[in-house]
Amino acid sequence: MAHFTKATSLHDWMNQRLGIDTVRRVMATEYWIPKNINFLWAMGMVLAVTFAMLLISGLFLLMYYQPNIHLAFDSVNDVIMRQVPFGWLFRDIHAVAASIVFLVIYIHMLTGIYYGSYKKGREMIWISGMLLYVAFSAEAFSGYMLPWGQLSYWAGTVITDLFSLGSLHAEWLLHWIRGGYTPGQPFLDRFFALHVVLLPLLVIGLIGLHFGALRIPHVNNQEGEEIDFEAEAKKYKSGDKKGSKVIAFANDFMSKDMFVVGVYLIFFFYLVLFHNGFALDPINFIPANPMHTPASVEPEWYFLWSYDILRGFSTNVGLIAFAFAQGIFFVFPFLDRSPNAKPASKRGIFFLWFWILVIDMTGLTIMGKLPPEGMYREVGVMFAYIFIALFIILPFITKFEKKV
């Protein structure tokens, strides 16, 4: 009994100073979620769990990794993969999670577009989500520099070449980023610091911003239905849970989230244990060699769509098109001029626009893996033009859209 009293007093002491009960009420038990949402709304929790696995597996790998251009390759492919007990498992978890996290991000992003999760005061939810996408992209790029294989060296060379800015000849910026004329020890040091410290902290901060932005205007729903959250919350708290259109984030919605996460983890560890090869490029099992350029170097699959836009044009135009592709999603809430908050399936021509976008980005991804020659180049350029055209016409096709 004395122990229980002490624990209660500690809770009261902490609650007076940190408002634990208030935080729990505001962020969990009285954070209201619409009932009529499907499993796609659990992708945010799936992303959080995947990021947690990346952090945990990354900390384990950090114990044995050597950030030195002469030792990095062996520390990963010999020490971690062969000498450390279960080192292979942690590396495979890290590699698969780094790839799968982008699949979940793209599903999450396209779900937001389809259901209009960026509309009606939810612009900051979208913008913070896009900042997270950029942070994850930078984290992924810095990550595949660290094994210091052929992909690490040459992909690092090709991608950092973008910072010379074409005909602007900003070589000073390129050399500052690399720490020299070519990737070497300063280059590895920079990306090691980014990958293990700065970018994870940025991601964690942006997750907080994203959740905070999500909390204020409430989550939308798959029907685009207007919900009086205060009135429905009163029904819920009075005991009329069946009649209420909302549920509590904790633990009603969380239980649904955890079910989806459980199914996802079965799929995830199946890939880790039986099909992890897709996340480990064979070229990166060859030590970095500045004197031998591989026949072809492509980025990981999740960068291929924007990479194909870049290489579809001449240097300067390609850089502009690449910048357009990276930045246009940030202003997406302002390009969609329709007052309609219904799902795409009820928005006429926008429904067609959405699926053309999905097909186009898929096509760009496929073409990005193929050599830019002959028909492949022509098809890739066609997809690039379609991508740009889709966003140019978006304000016009949505401005006169009738509210359903």
N, C-alpha and C positions, 0 to 999 in steps of 0.2 A: 504493500500500500504506500509506503514511504517513497519507493522508487517511482510509482505512478504519480504521486503528488509533485515530485521534483520535475518529472517530465512535463506535467501540465504547467507548472510554474515557468519552466524554460520556454514553453510555447507562448505563454502570455508575455514573458519578457521580450521574446523575439517579435511577437506580433505587435507590441506597442512601438517598437523601433523600426520595423520593416514592413508592417502592414501585411503580414502573410495571409491572413484570412481575406483581406480586401483583394489582394492580387489573385488569389485562388478563385474568388467569386467573379471578378471582372474578366479574367483570362480563361476560366474553365467552366465552373458550375453555372454561371449566368452569361456565358458566351453562347448565343443562340444560333443554331444552324438549321436551315430549312430541311424539312423531312424529304421533300421530293428532289433528291439528288442521287446520282448513281455512283458506281464504284470509281469513276474517273476523278471524282473529287478527292479520292484518297491518294492521288499521285504526289501531293505535297508531302504527306507523311512517308511515302515510299522514298522520296528524295531525301528526306531527313535521315531515314534509317540507312540509306546507301552512303550518305556523307559520313555518318557515324562509323560505318565499316571502313570507309577510306581512311578516316582519322586513326582508328585503332590499328589497322593493318599497316598504315604508314608509320606509326610510332614504332612498331616492331621492326620494320625494315630499316628505320633510322638507326637502330642500335648496331647494325652491322654494315651499313653503307659507308663507303669512303668517298667523300667529294673531292676526288683527285683524278685528273685525266689519265694517270698511269695505273690507278688502282680501282677506279669506279667499275669498269666492266667486269673484272674478276670478283669484286665484292658482291655484285649482283648475281652473276651467272655461275660462279663457283661456290663462294662462301654461303650465300643465302640459299641458292637452289640445291646445293649438294651437301654442304657440311653442317649447316644449322638444322637441328631437328624441326621438322614441319616448316622450315623456311620457305619451301616451295609452295606450301598451302597459303601462307600469308602473302606471298608475291602474286599468286594466282587470284586470290581474293581482291587484292589491290588493283590488278590489271583488269579483271572482269568488271569490277565496280566502276572503274574509271571509264569504261566503254558503255556499260549499261546505264550509267547515270544520265548520259546524253539521250539515250532512247526514251527514258522517263521524262526528261526535260522537254523533248520535242512533243511527246504525247500531252504533257501538261500545258504546253504553250498552245498547241492546236486545239485542245479542249477549251482553253480560255477564249480563243478566237471563235470557235463554233458556238459557244454558249454566251458570248458577249460579256465575259467576266471583267472587261475593261471599261464598261459603260456605266453611266449614272453615278458619277462621283467615285468610281473605282479606278481612276487613271493611275493613282500612285501604286496600287496593287500591281498593275501591269508593268509600270516603269521600274519598280523595285525588283520585279521578277526578271526583267531584261538585264538589269545590272547584275543580278545573280548569274544569268547565262554568260555574260561577259567574264565575270570572275571565275566561273567554272572552266570556261574556255582557256583563260590564261593559266589556270592551275593545271589543266590537262596538258597544254603545250609545254609548260615548264617541267612537268613530270616526265614526259618522254625524252627530255634532254638528259636526264640523270643517269641512265644505264650506259651512256657514252658508247653506243654502238653506231653502226653506219647510219641508221635512221636518225638517231640523236644528232649526229654531226651535220649531215647533209640537209635534213629537214630544218634544223636550226639555222643553217646557212641560207637556205631558200627563203624561209619565212622572215628572218631578220633583214634580208635584202629589201623587203618592202619598205623599211624605214629610210631607205635612201631617197624615197619619194620620186622615183622616175627621173624626169628631166629637170627636177629641182636640184638634183645632185646633192642631197643632204647627207653626204658621206660622214660628216662630223657627228651627226646623230646616230648613224649606223655604228660607227666606231665607239661612240660613247656607250651604246647598249651592249655591244660585244666585249668591250674592254680591250679592243685591239682590232687589227685588220681582219683577222679570221677567228673563228671560235677556238678558244683555248682555255687555260685555267681560269682567267678572270670571268670568261663567259659562263663556265660551269659554276663558279662561285656565286655569280649573280642569280642564276636560275635555281640553284640550290636554296639560297636564302628566300627567294620568292616562293618556292614550292612548299617549304617546310614551316615557314613562319608568316610572312606578310600576307600571302593570298589566303591561307586558311583563316587567319584572323579577319580578313575582309569578308570572306564568305559567311563566317559566323555573325558578323555585324549586319550583313545584308539580309540574312535569314531573320534576324530580329526585326529589322525594318519591314521586311515583307509580311511577317506575321502581324506586326503592329498595324500596317496599312490594311491588312485583311480584317482586323478586328473592328475597326471603326465603322465602315459602312455595311458590315455584315456580308456574308457569302451570298452570291446569287444562286439561282436554282435552274434546273434544266428546262423549266417551262417558261422562264422569264417572268414569272408571276410576281406581282407587287405584294409584299407581305408586311403587315403592320406588326413588327417584331414586339413592340411593347404589349399590345393586346394579346398576341399569341403567347407571349411569355407568361402573362397573368393566368391564362388558361392552364398552361403547363404547371405552374407553381401551385395552382389551386387543386391539382390532382387530375385534371382533364387532359391527360397525356395523349389519349387517342384523338380527341377533338382538336388539339393544338396542331398547328402547321409547323411547329419548330421542335427541336430537341436540344438538349444541353450538349455542349462540346465534350465535357467530361461528366459522366463516362458513356453517355449514349452514343454520340458520334464516334468517340475514340474506339469503342468496341467494334464498330463497322470498319474503321480504319485498320485496326489490328488484324482483322480477318483478311483484308486485302493484302496487308503486309506479310501475313503468314503464307498465303498462296504465292506471293512474289518471292519469298525467301526459298521456297521449294524449287522454283524455277531458277533462281540465282545460283544456289549451291549445286544444282544439276549441271549448270554451265561451268562452274568452277571446277568440279571434279571430273567431268567427262568431255567438255567441249570448250576448254579455255583457249584453244589455239587462235581463235578469231581475235582475241585481245592482245596477242603477242606477235608482232610482225617479225617474220623470219629474218629480215634484213638486219634487225637490231640484235641478232645473236652473232653478228660479225663485229669485231672491235672497230671502233672509229678509225678511219684511214684517210687523212686529208689528201693523199696522193692517188686515191682510187675513187672515182665518182661512180655510184651505182647506175645501172641502165635507166632506171626510173625511180623517182622518189615522190610518193604521194603522202599527204597527211592522213591521219586517222579518218575513219569513215564519217565521223560527225562533222568534219571540216570540209568534206569533199564538195558539198553543194556550193559553198562560197568560193572554194578554190577553183571550181570549174568556171564560175563567173569571172574570176580574176584572169584566168589564162585564155578566155575566149576573145579577148580584145588586145590591141596593142598596149604597150606598157602604161602610158599615161591614162588612156581610156579605161584600161583594165583596173588600175588603181582607183579611179573614180567610181567605176561600177562596183568594185569590191567594197569601198567605203559606203556606197549607197545600200548594198545588201546588208552590211553590218548595222547601219544606223536606222534604216527605214522602220524596223519593228518598234523602235523606241517611240515613234510618233504615231503608231498605229491607232491609238484611241482618238486622235485628232483627225485622222484621214477618214475614219468611218463617221460620216456626217448624219447618219440615220438616227432618229429618236427611238427606233425600235430596239427593245432589249430582249426580243424573243430569240430562240435558237435559230441557227442558220437554216434549218429545214423548213422554217416558217417565214423565211425572208426572201423568197423568190430568187432573183438573180444573184444575190449574195451567196446563196447556197451553191450555185454553179461556180462563182468566183472562188469560194473556199476549196472546193474539190479540184479545180484547176491548179490552185496553189500547191496542194498536197502532191498532185501528180507531177507538177513541174519541179518541185524540190526533190522528189524521189528520182526523177529523170536526171537532174543535175548531179545528184549523188552517184548514180550509176555511171554517168559520162565522166565524172571526175576521176574514177578509177581506171578508165580506159585511156589509151594513148591519144593525144590530140591530133589525130591524123585522119585525112579523108572524111568519110561519112561521120565518124565519131565527133570530129571537130565541128562539122556543120550542124549536127544535131545538138551538141552542147551549146553552140552559139544561139541556136533557135530557142533553147530553153532559157538561156540568159536574157534574151530580149523579151520573152514572155514574162519572166519574173519581174523585170523592170516595168513592163507595160501594165501588169496587174496592179501595181501600187500607184501608178499614174492615173489609172481610170477609177480607182476605188472611191475617191471623194465624189466623183460624178455619178456613179451608179448607186451610191447610198444617199446622196443629198435629196433625191426625189422619191425615196422609198416611203411607202405608206406605213403608218403604224398599224400592226395587226392587233 
